[in-house]
Amino acid sequence: MDTQKTRAHIEALWQKDIIAQLHEYIRIPNQSPMFDPKWQEHGHMEKAVQLAFNWVKKQNITGLHTQILRLPERTPLLYIEIEGQLPGDVLMYGHLDKQPPFDGWRSEEGLSAWEPVEIDGKLYGRGGADDGYAVFASLAAVSAMQAQHIDHPRIVIVIECSEESGSCDLPFYVEEYADKIGNPKLVICRSAFGVVRRCVSIWL
């Protein structure tokens, strides 16, 4: 892999497309079910999932398939599968649900947890860092590999919507779709350490 080409490819993708998507994502007040028990009625989680899903479908990645998985009374799960050329499976994990906002992080008027703002090259807004970027970062990495014609194993990406509530819905999806997810040999988890351990124990 040419690291300079990789960096340039990913930087271009973020500047051209991903940052704008994160701006839209930050504006959605899709709090985790523990903090918004009426999440289904409010529809914010659905809006966030649809935003990510629609973006994924537009990506020029060979062998990409995606769908939104749904179980009754559970938050949805965004499932992405990318066909591979090498043996084995890789699982990437992230989440879209957010913690509730808190007032007073900056004294300037007009700043809000639900309004994206860029200051000194940094993007601020609820969920942008934890963990709304995960789906975009995962596909950016795959896109960079494919741009250099680098073979990779089958890649599965799961983006859940209950992580901030203890991933209460995730085990139900893992059990229901175990055959679909497969048996990954590597798990890449963009989240807190406790969830990393939980994911490894569930999938491996």
N, C-alpha and C positions, 0 to 999 in steps of 0.2 A: 504494500500500500504506500502510495506517495502521500506523506503527511501534509505537505503544502497544498496539494490538490484537494485533499480531504477538508482541510480547514477552509479553503476558499469556497468549496462547494457548499459547506454547511453555513458559512457566514452569509453567502448570497441568498440561500433559501430562507434563513431567518430574517434578513433585512427586507427581502422582497415580499414575503408572505406570512411567516410565522408570527412575527411581532404584531402585525395587524390582527391576526386571529386571537392572540392573547389579549389584546385590547378588548375585543368583543366578548371574550370569555370572562374577563374580570368584571364586566358590567352585569353579568348574570348572578343574582343573589341565591345561588343554588347551595344552600346550607345542607349539611349532612342530616339524615333523618333524626338523629338524637336532638338536634337543635331546631329542626323544622318538622315536627310530626305530621304536618299537613303538606309534605313535599309533593305528593301526587296531585292534590287539589291546586296547589300554587303553580305547578308546571315548570318551575325553574330548572329542575334537574333534567327534565326532558329536553328543554331548550339547550342546555349545555351539551348533552349527549348528541343531539342532532347537529350542533355546530361542529363538534369533533368528527362525527360520522361523515358529514358532507365534505369536510376537508379531506379526510382520508380517501374518499372515493375519487377525488380529483388528482391524486398523486400518480405520477408516471413511474410506477414501480412494477416491474415484471413479476407476474405470479401473485399479485395481491388480491385477496378476497376479504370482505368485511361484512359484518352484520351486527345488529343490536340484539342481544339475547335478553329474553324477559321471562321471569318466573312470577307467579301470582304474589302480589303484596310485597315483592322485593324490588329494590332499586335496579335499574337496568345495568347491563354489562356490555361494554363495547368490545367486540371480538374481532381481531385482525389476524389473518394467516397469510404468510408469504412463502410460496413454494421455494424449496431449496435444491441445490445441486450436490450437496455433501451429506453424508449420513448424520443422523442424530437430530435432536430438536433443541431449540433455544426458546426460552420463555422470557418475555419482557412484561413487567408489571407496572401499573401506575393507577392513579385514581383522579376523579373529577370533582368529588364533593368537597365542600369547604367548611372551615370552622366559622363561627359567627364573628362579625367585626367588632372592634373595640374603638371607641372614640379617643381622640387626643394624641394620636401618634405623631402629628406635627401641628404646630400652632397656626399655620397659614390658613386663611379662609378659602373655602372651595375644595379642599382635599377631602376625599371620601374613600372608604374601603372598596366601594363599588364603582369608583371612577378611576380608570387607569391614568397614570401620569408618569412621564419620563423625566428624571432629574439626574444630571451628570451621567447620562448614558445608562442609567438603571431604571427598570420598569417597576413601578409600585402599584399594588392593588391586590385585593384578597384573592388568593388561590393561584396567582401567577407563578409563584415559586413552589407552592405546596398545594397541589401537585399538577396543576393544569398544563404545564409544559411537557409532561411525560409522553403523551401520545405524539406530539410534534417532534420531540427530541429522538424518540425511537425510530420514527420513519425517516427523519433526516439522516440518521446513521446508516440505515439500510440504503437510502438513496445514494449516499456518498460511496458506499461499497459497489453498488451496481453501476454507478457512473464510471468506475474504474475497472469494470468487468471482473470483479472479485467474487469467486464462488462462495456460497455460504450455505449452512444447513437450513432446514425448515425453521421458520421463525413464527412464533405465536405471540401476539401482544394482547393482553387483557387489561382493560381499563375499567375498574369498578367504581361504584358511587356510594360506598358506605364506610370508607376507611376511617374517617374522622369519628365514626360511631363504633369503632372497634372491628371493622370489617364484618359486621354481623351478617351480611348477605352473601359474602364471598364463598364460604364453605358449601352453600347450597348449589351455587353454580359449578363449583369444582366437582361436586358429586354428580350432578345432573349431566355435565358435559365432559366427563373424564376421558371418554374415548376420543372426543373431538380435540381436546387439549393435548392429549398424548402424554408421553413420559419424558419430559425435558431433562437434558443432561447439564444444562446451565440455566440458572435463573438470575435475571438482571432486574433488580427491584429498586425503583426510584421512590423511596419513602423512608419512614422511620425504621430504626433497627429492629424494634419489636415486630413490625409487620414483615420485615425481611425474614426473621426466624419463623414467623407463622406461615409465610408462603412456602418456605423450604419444607417445613413439616407437612404441609398439605400436599404439595405436588410431588415431592420426592419420597 
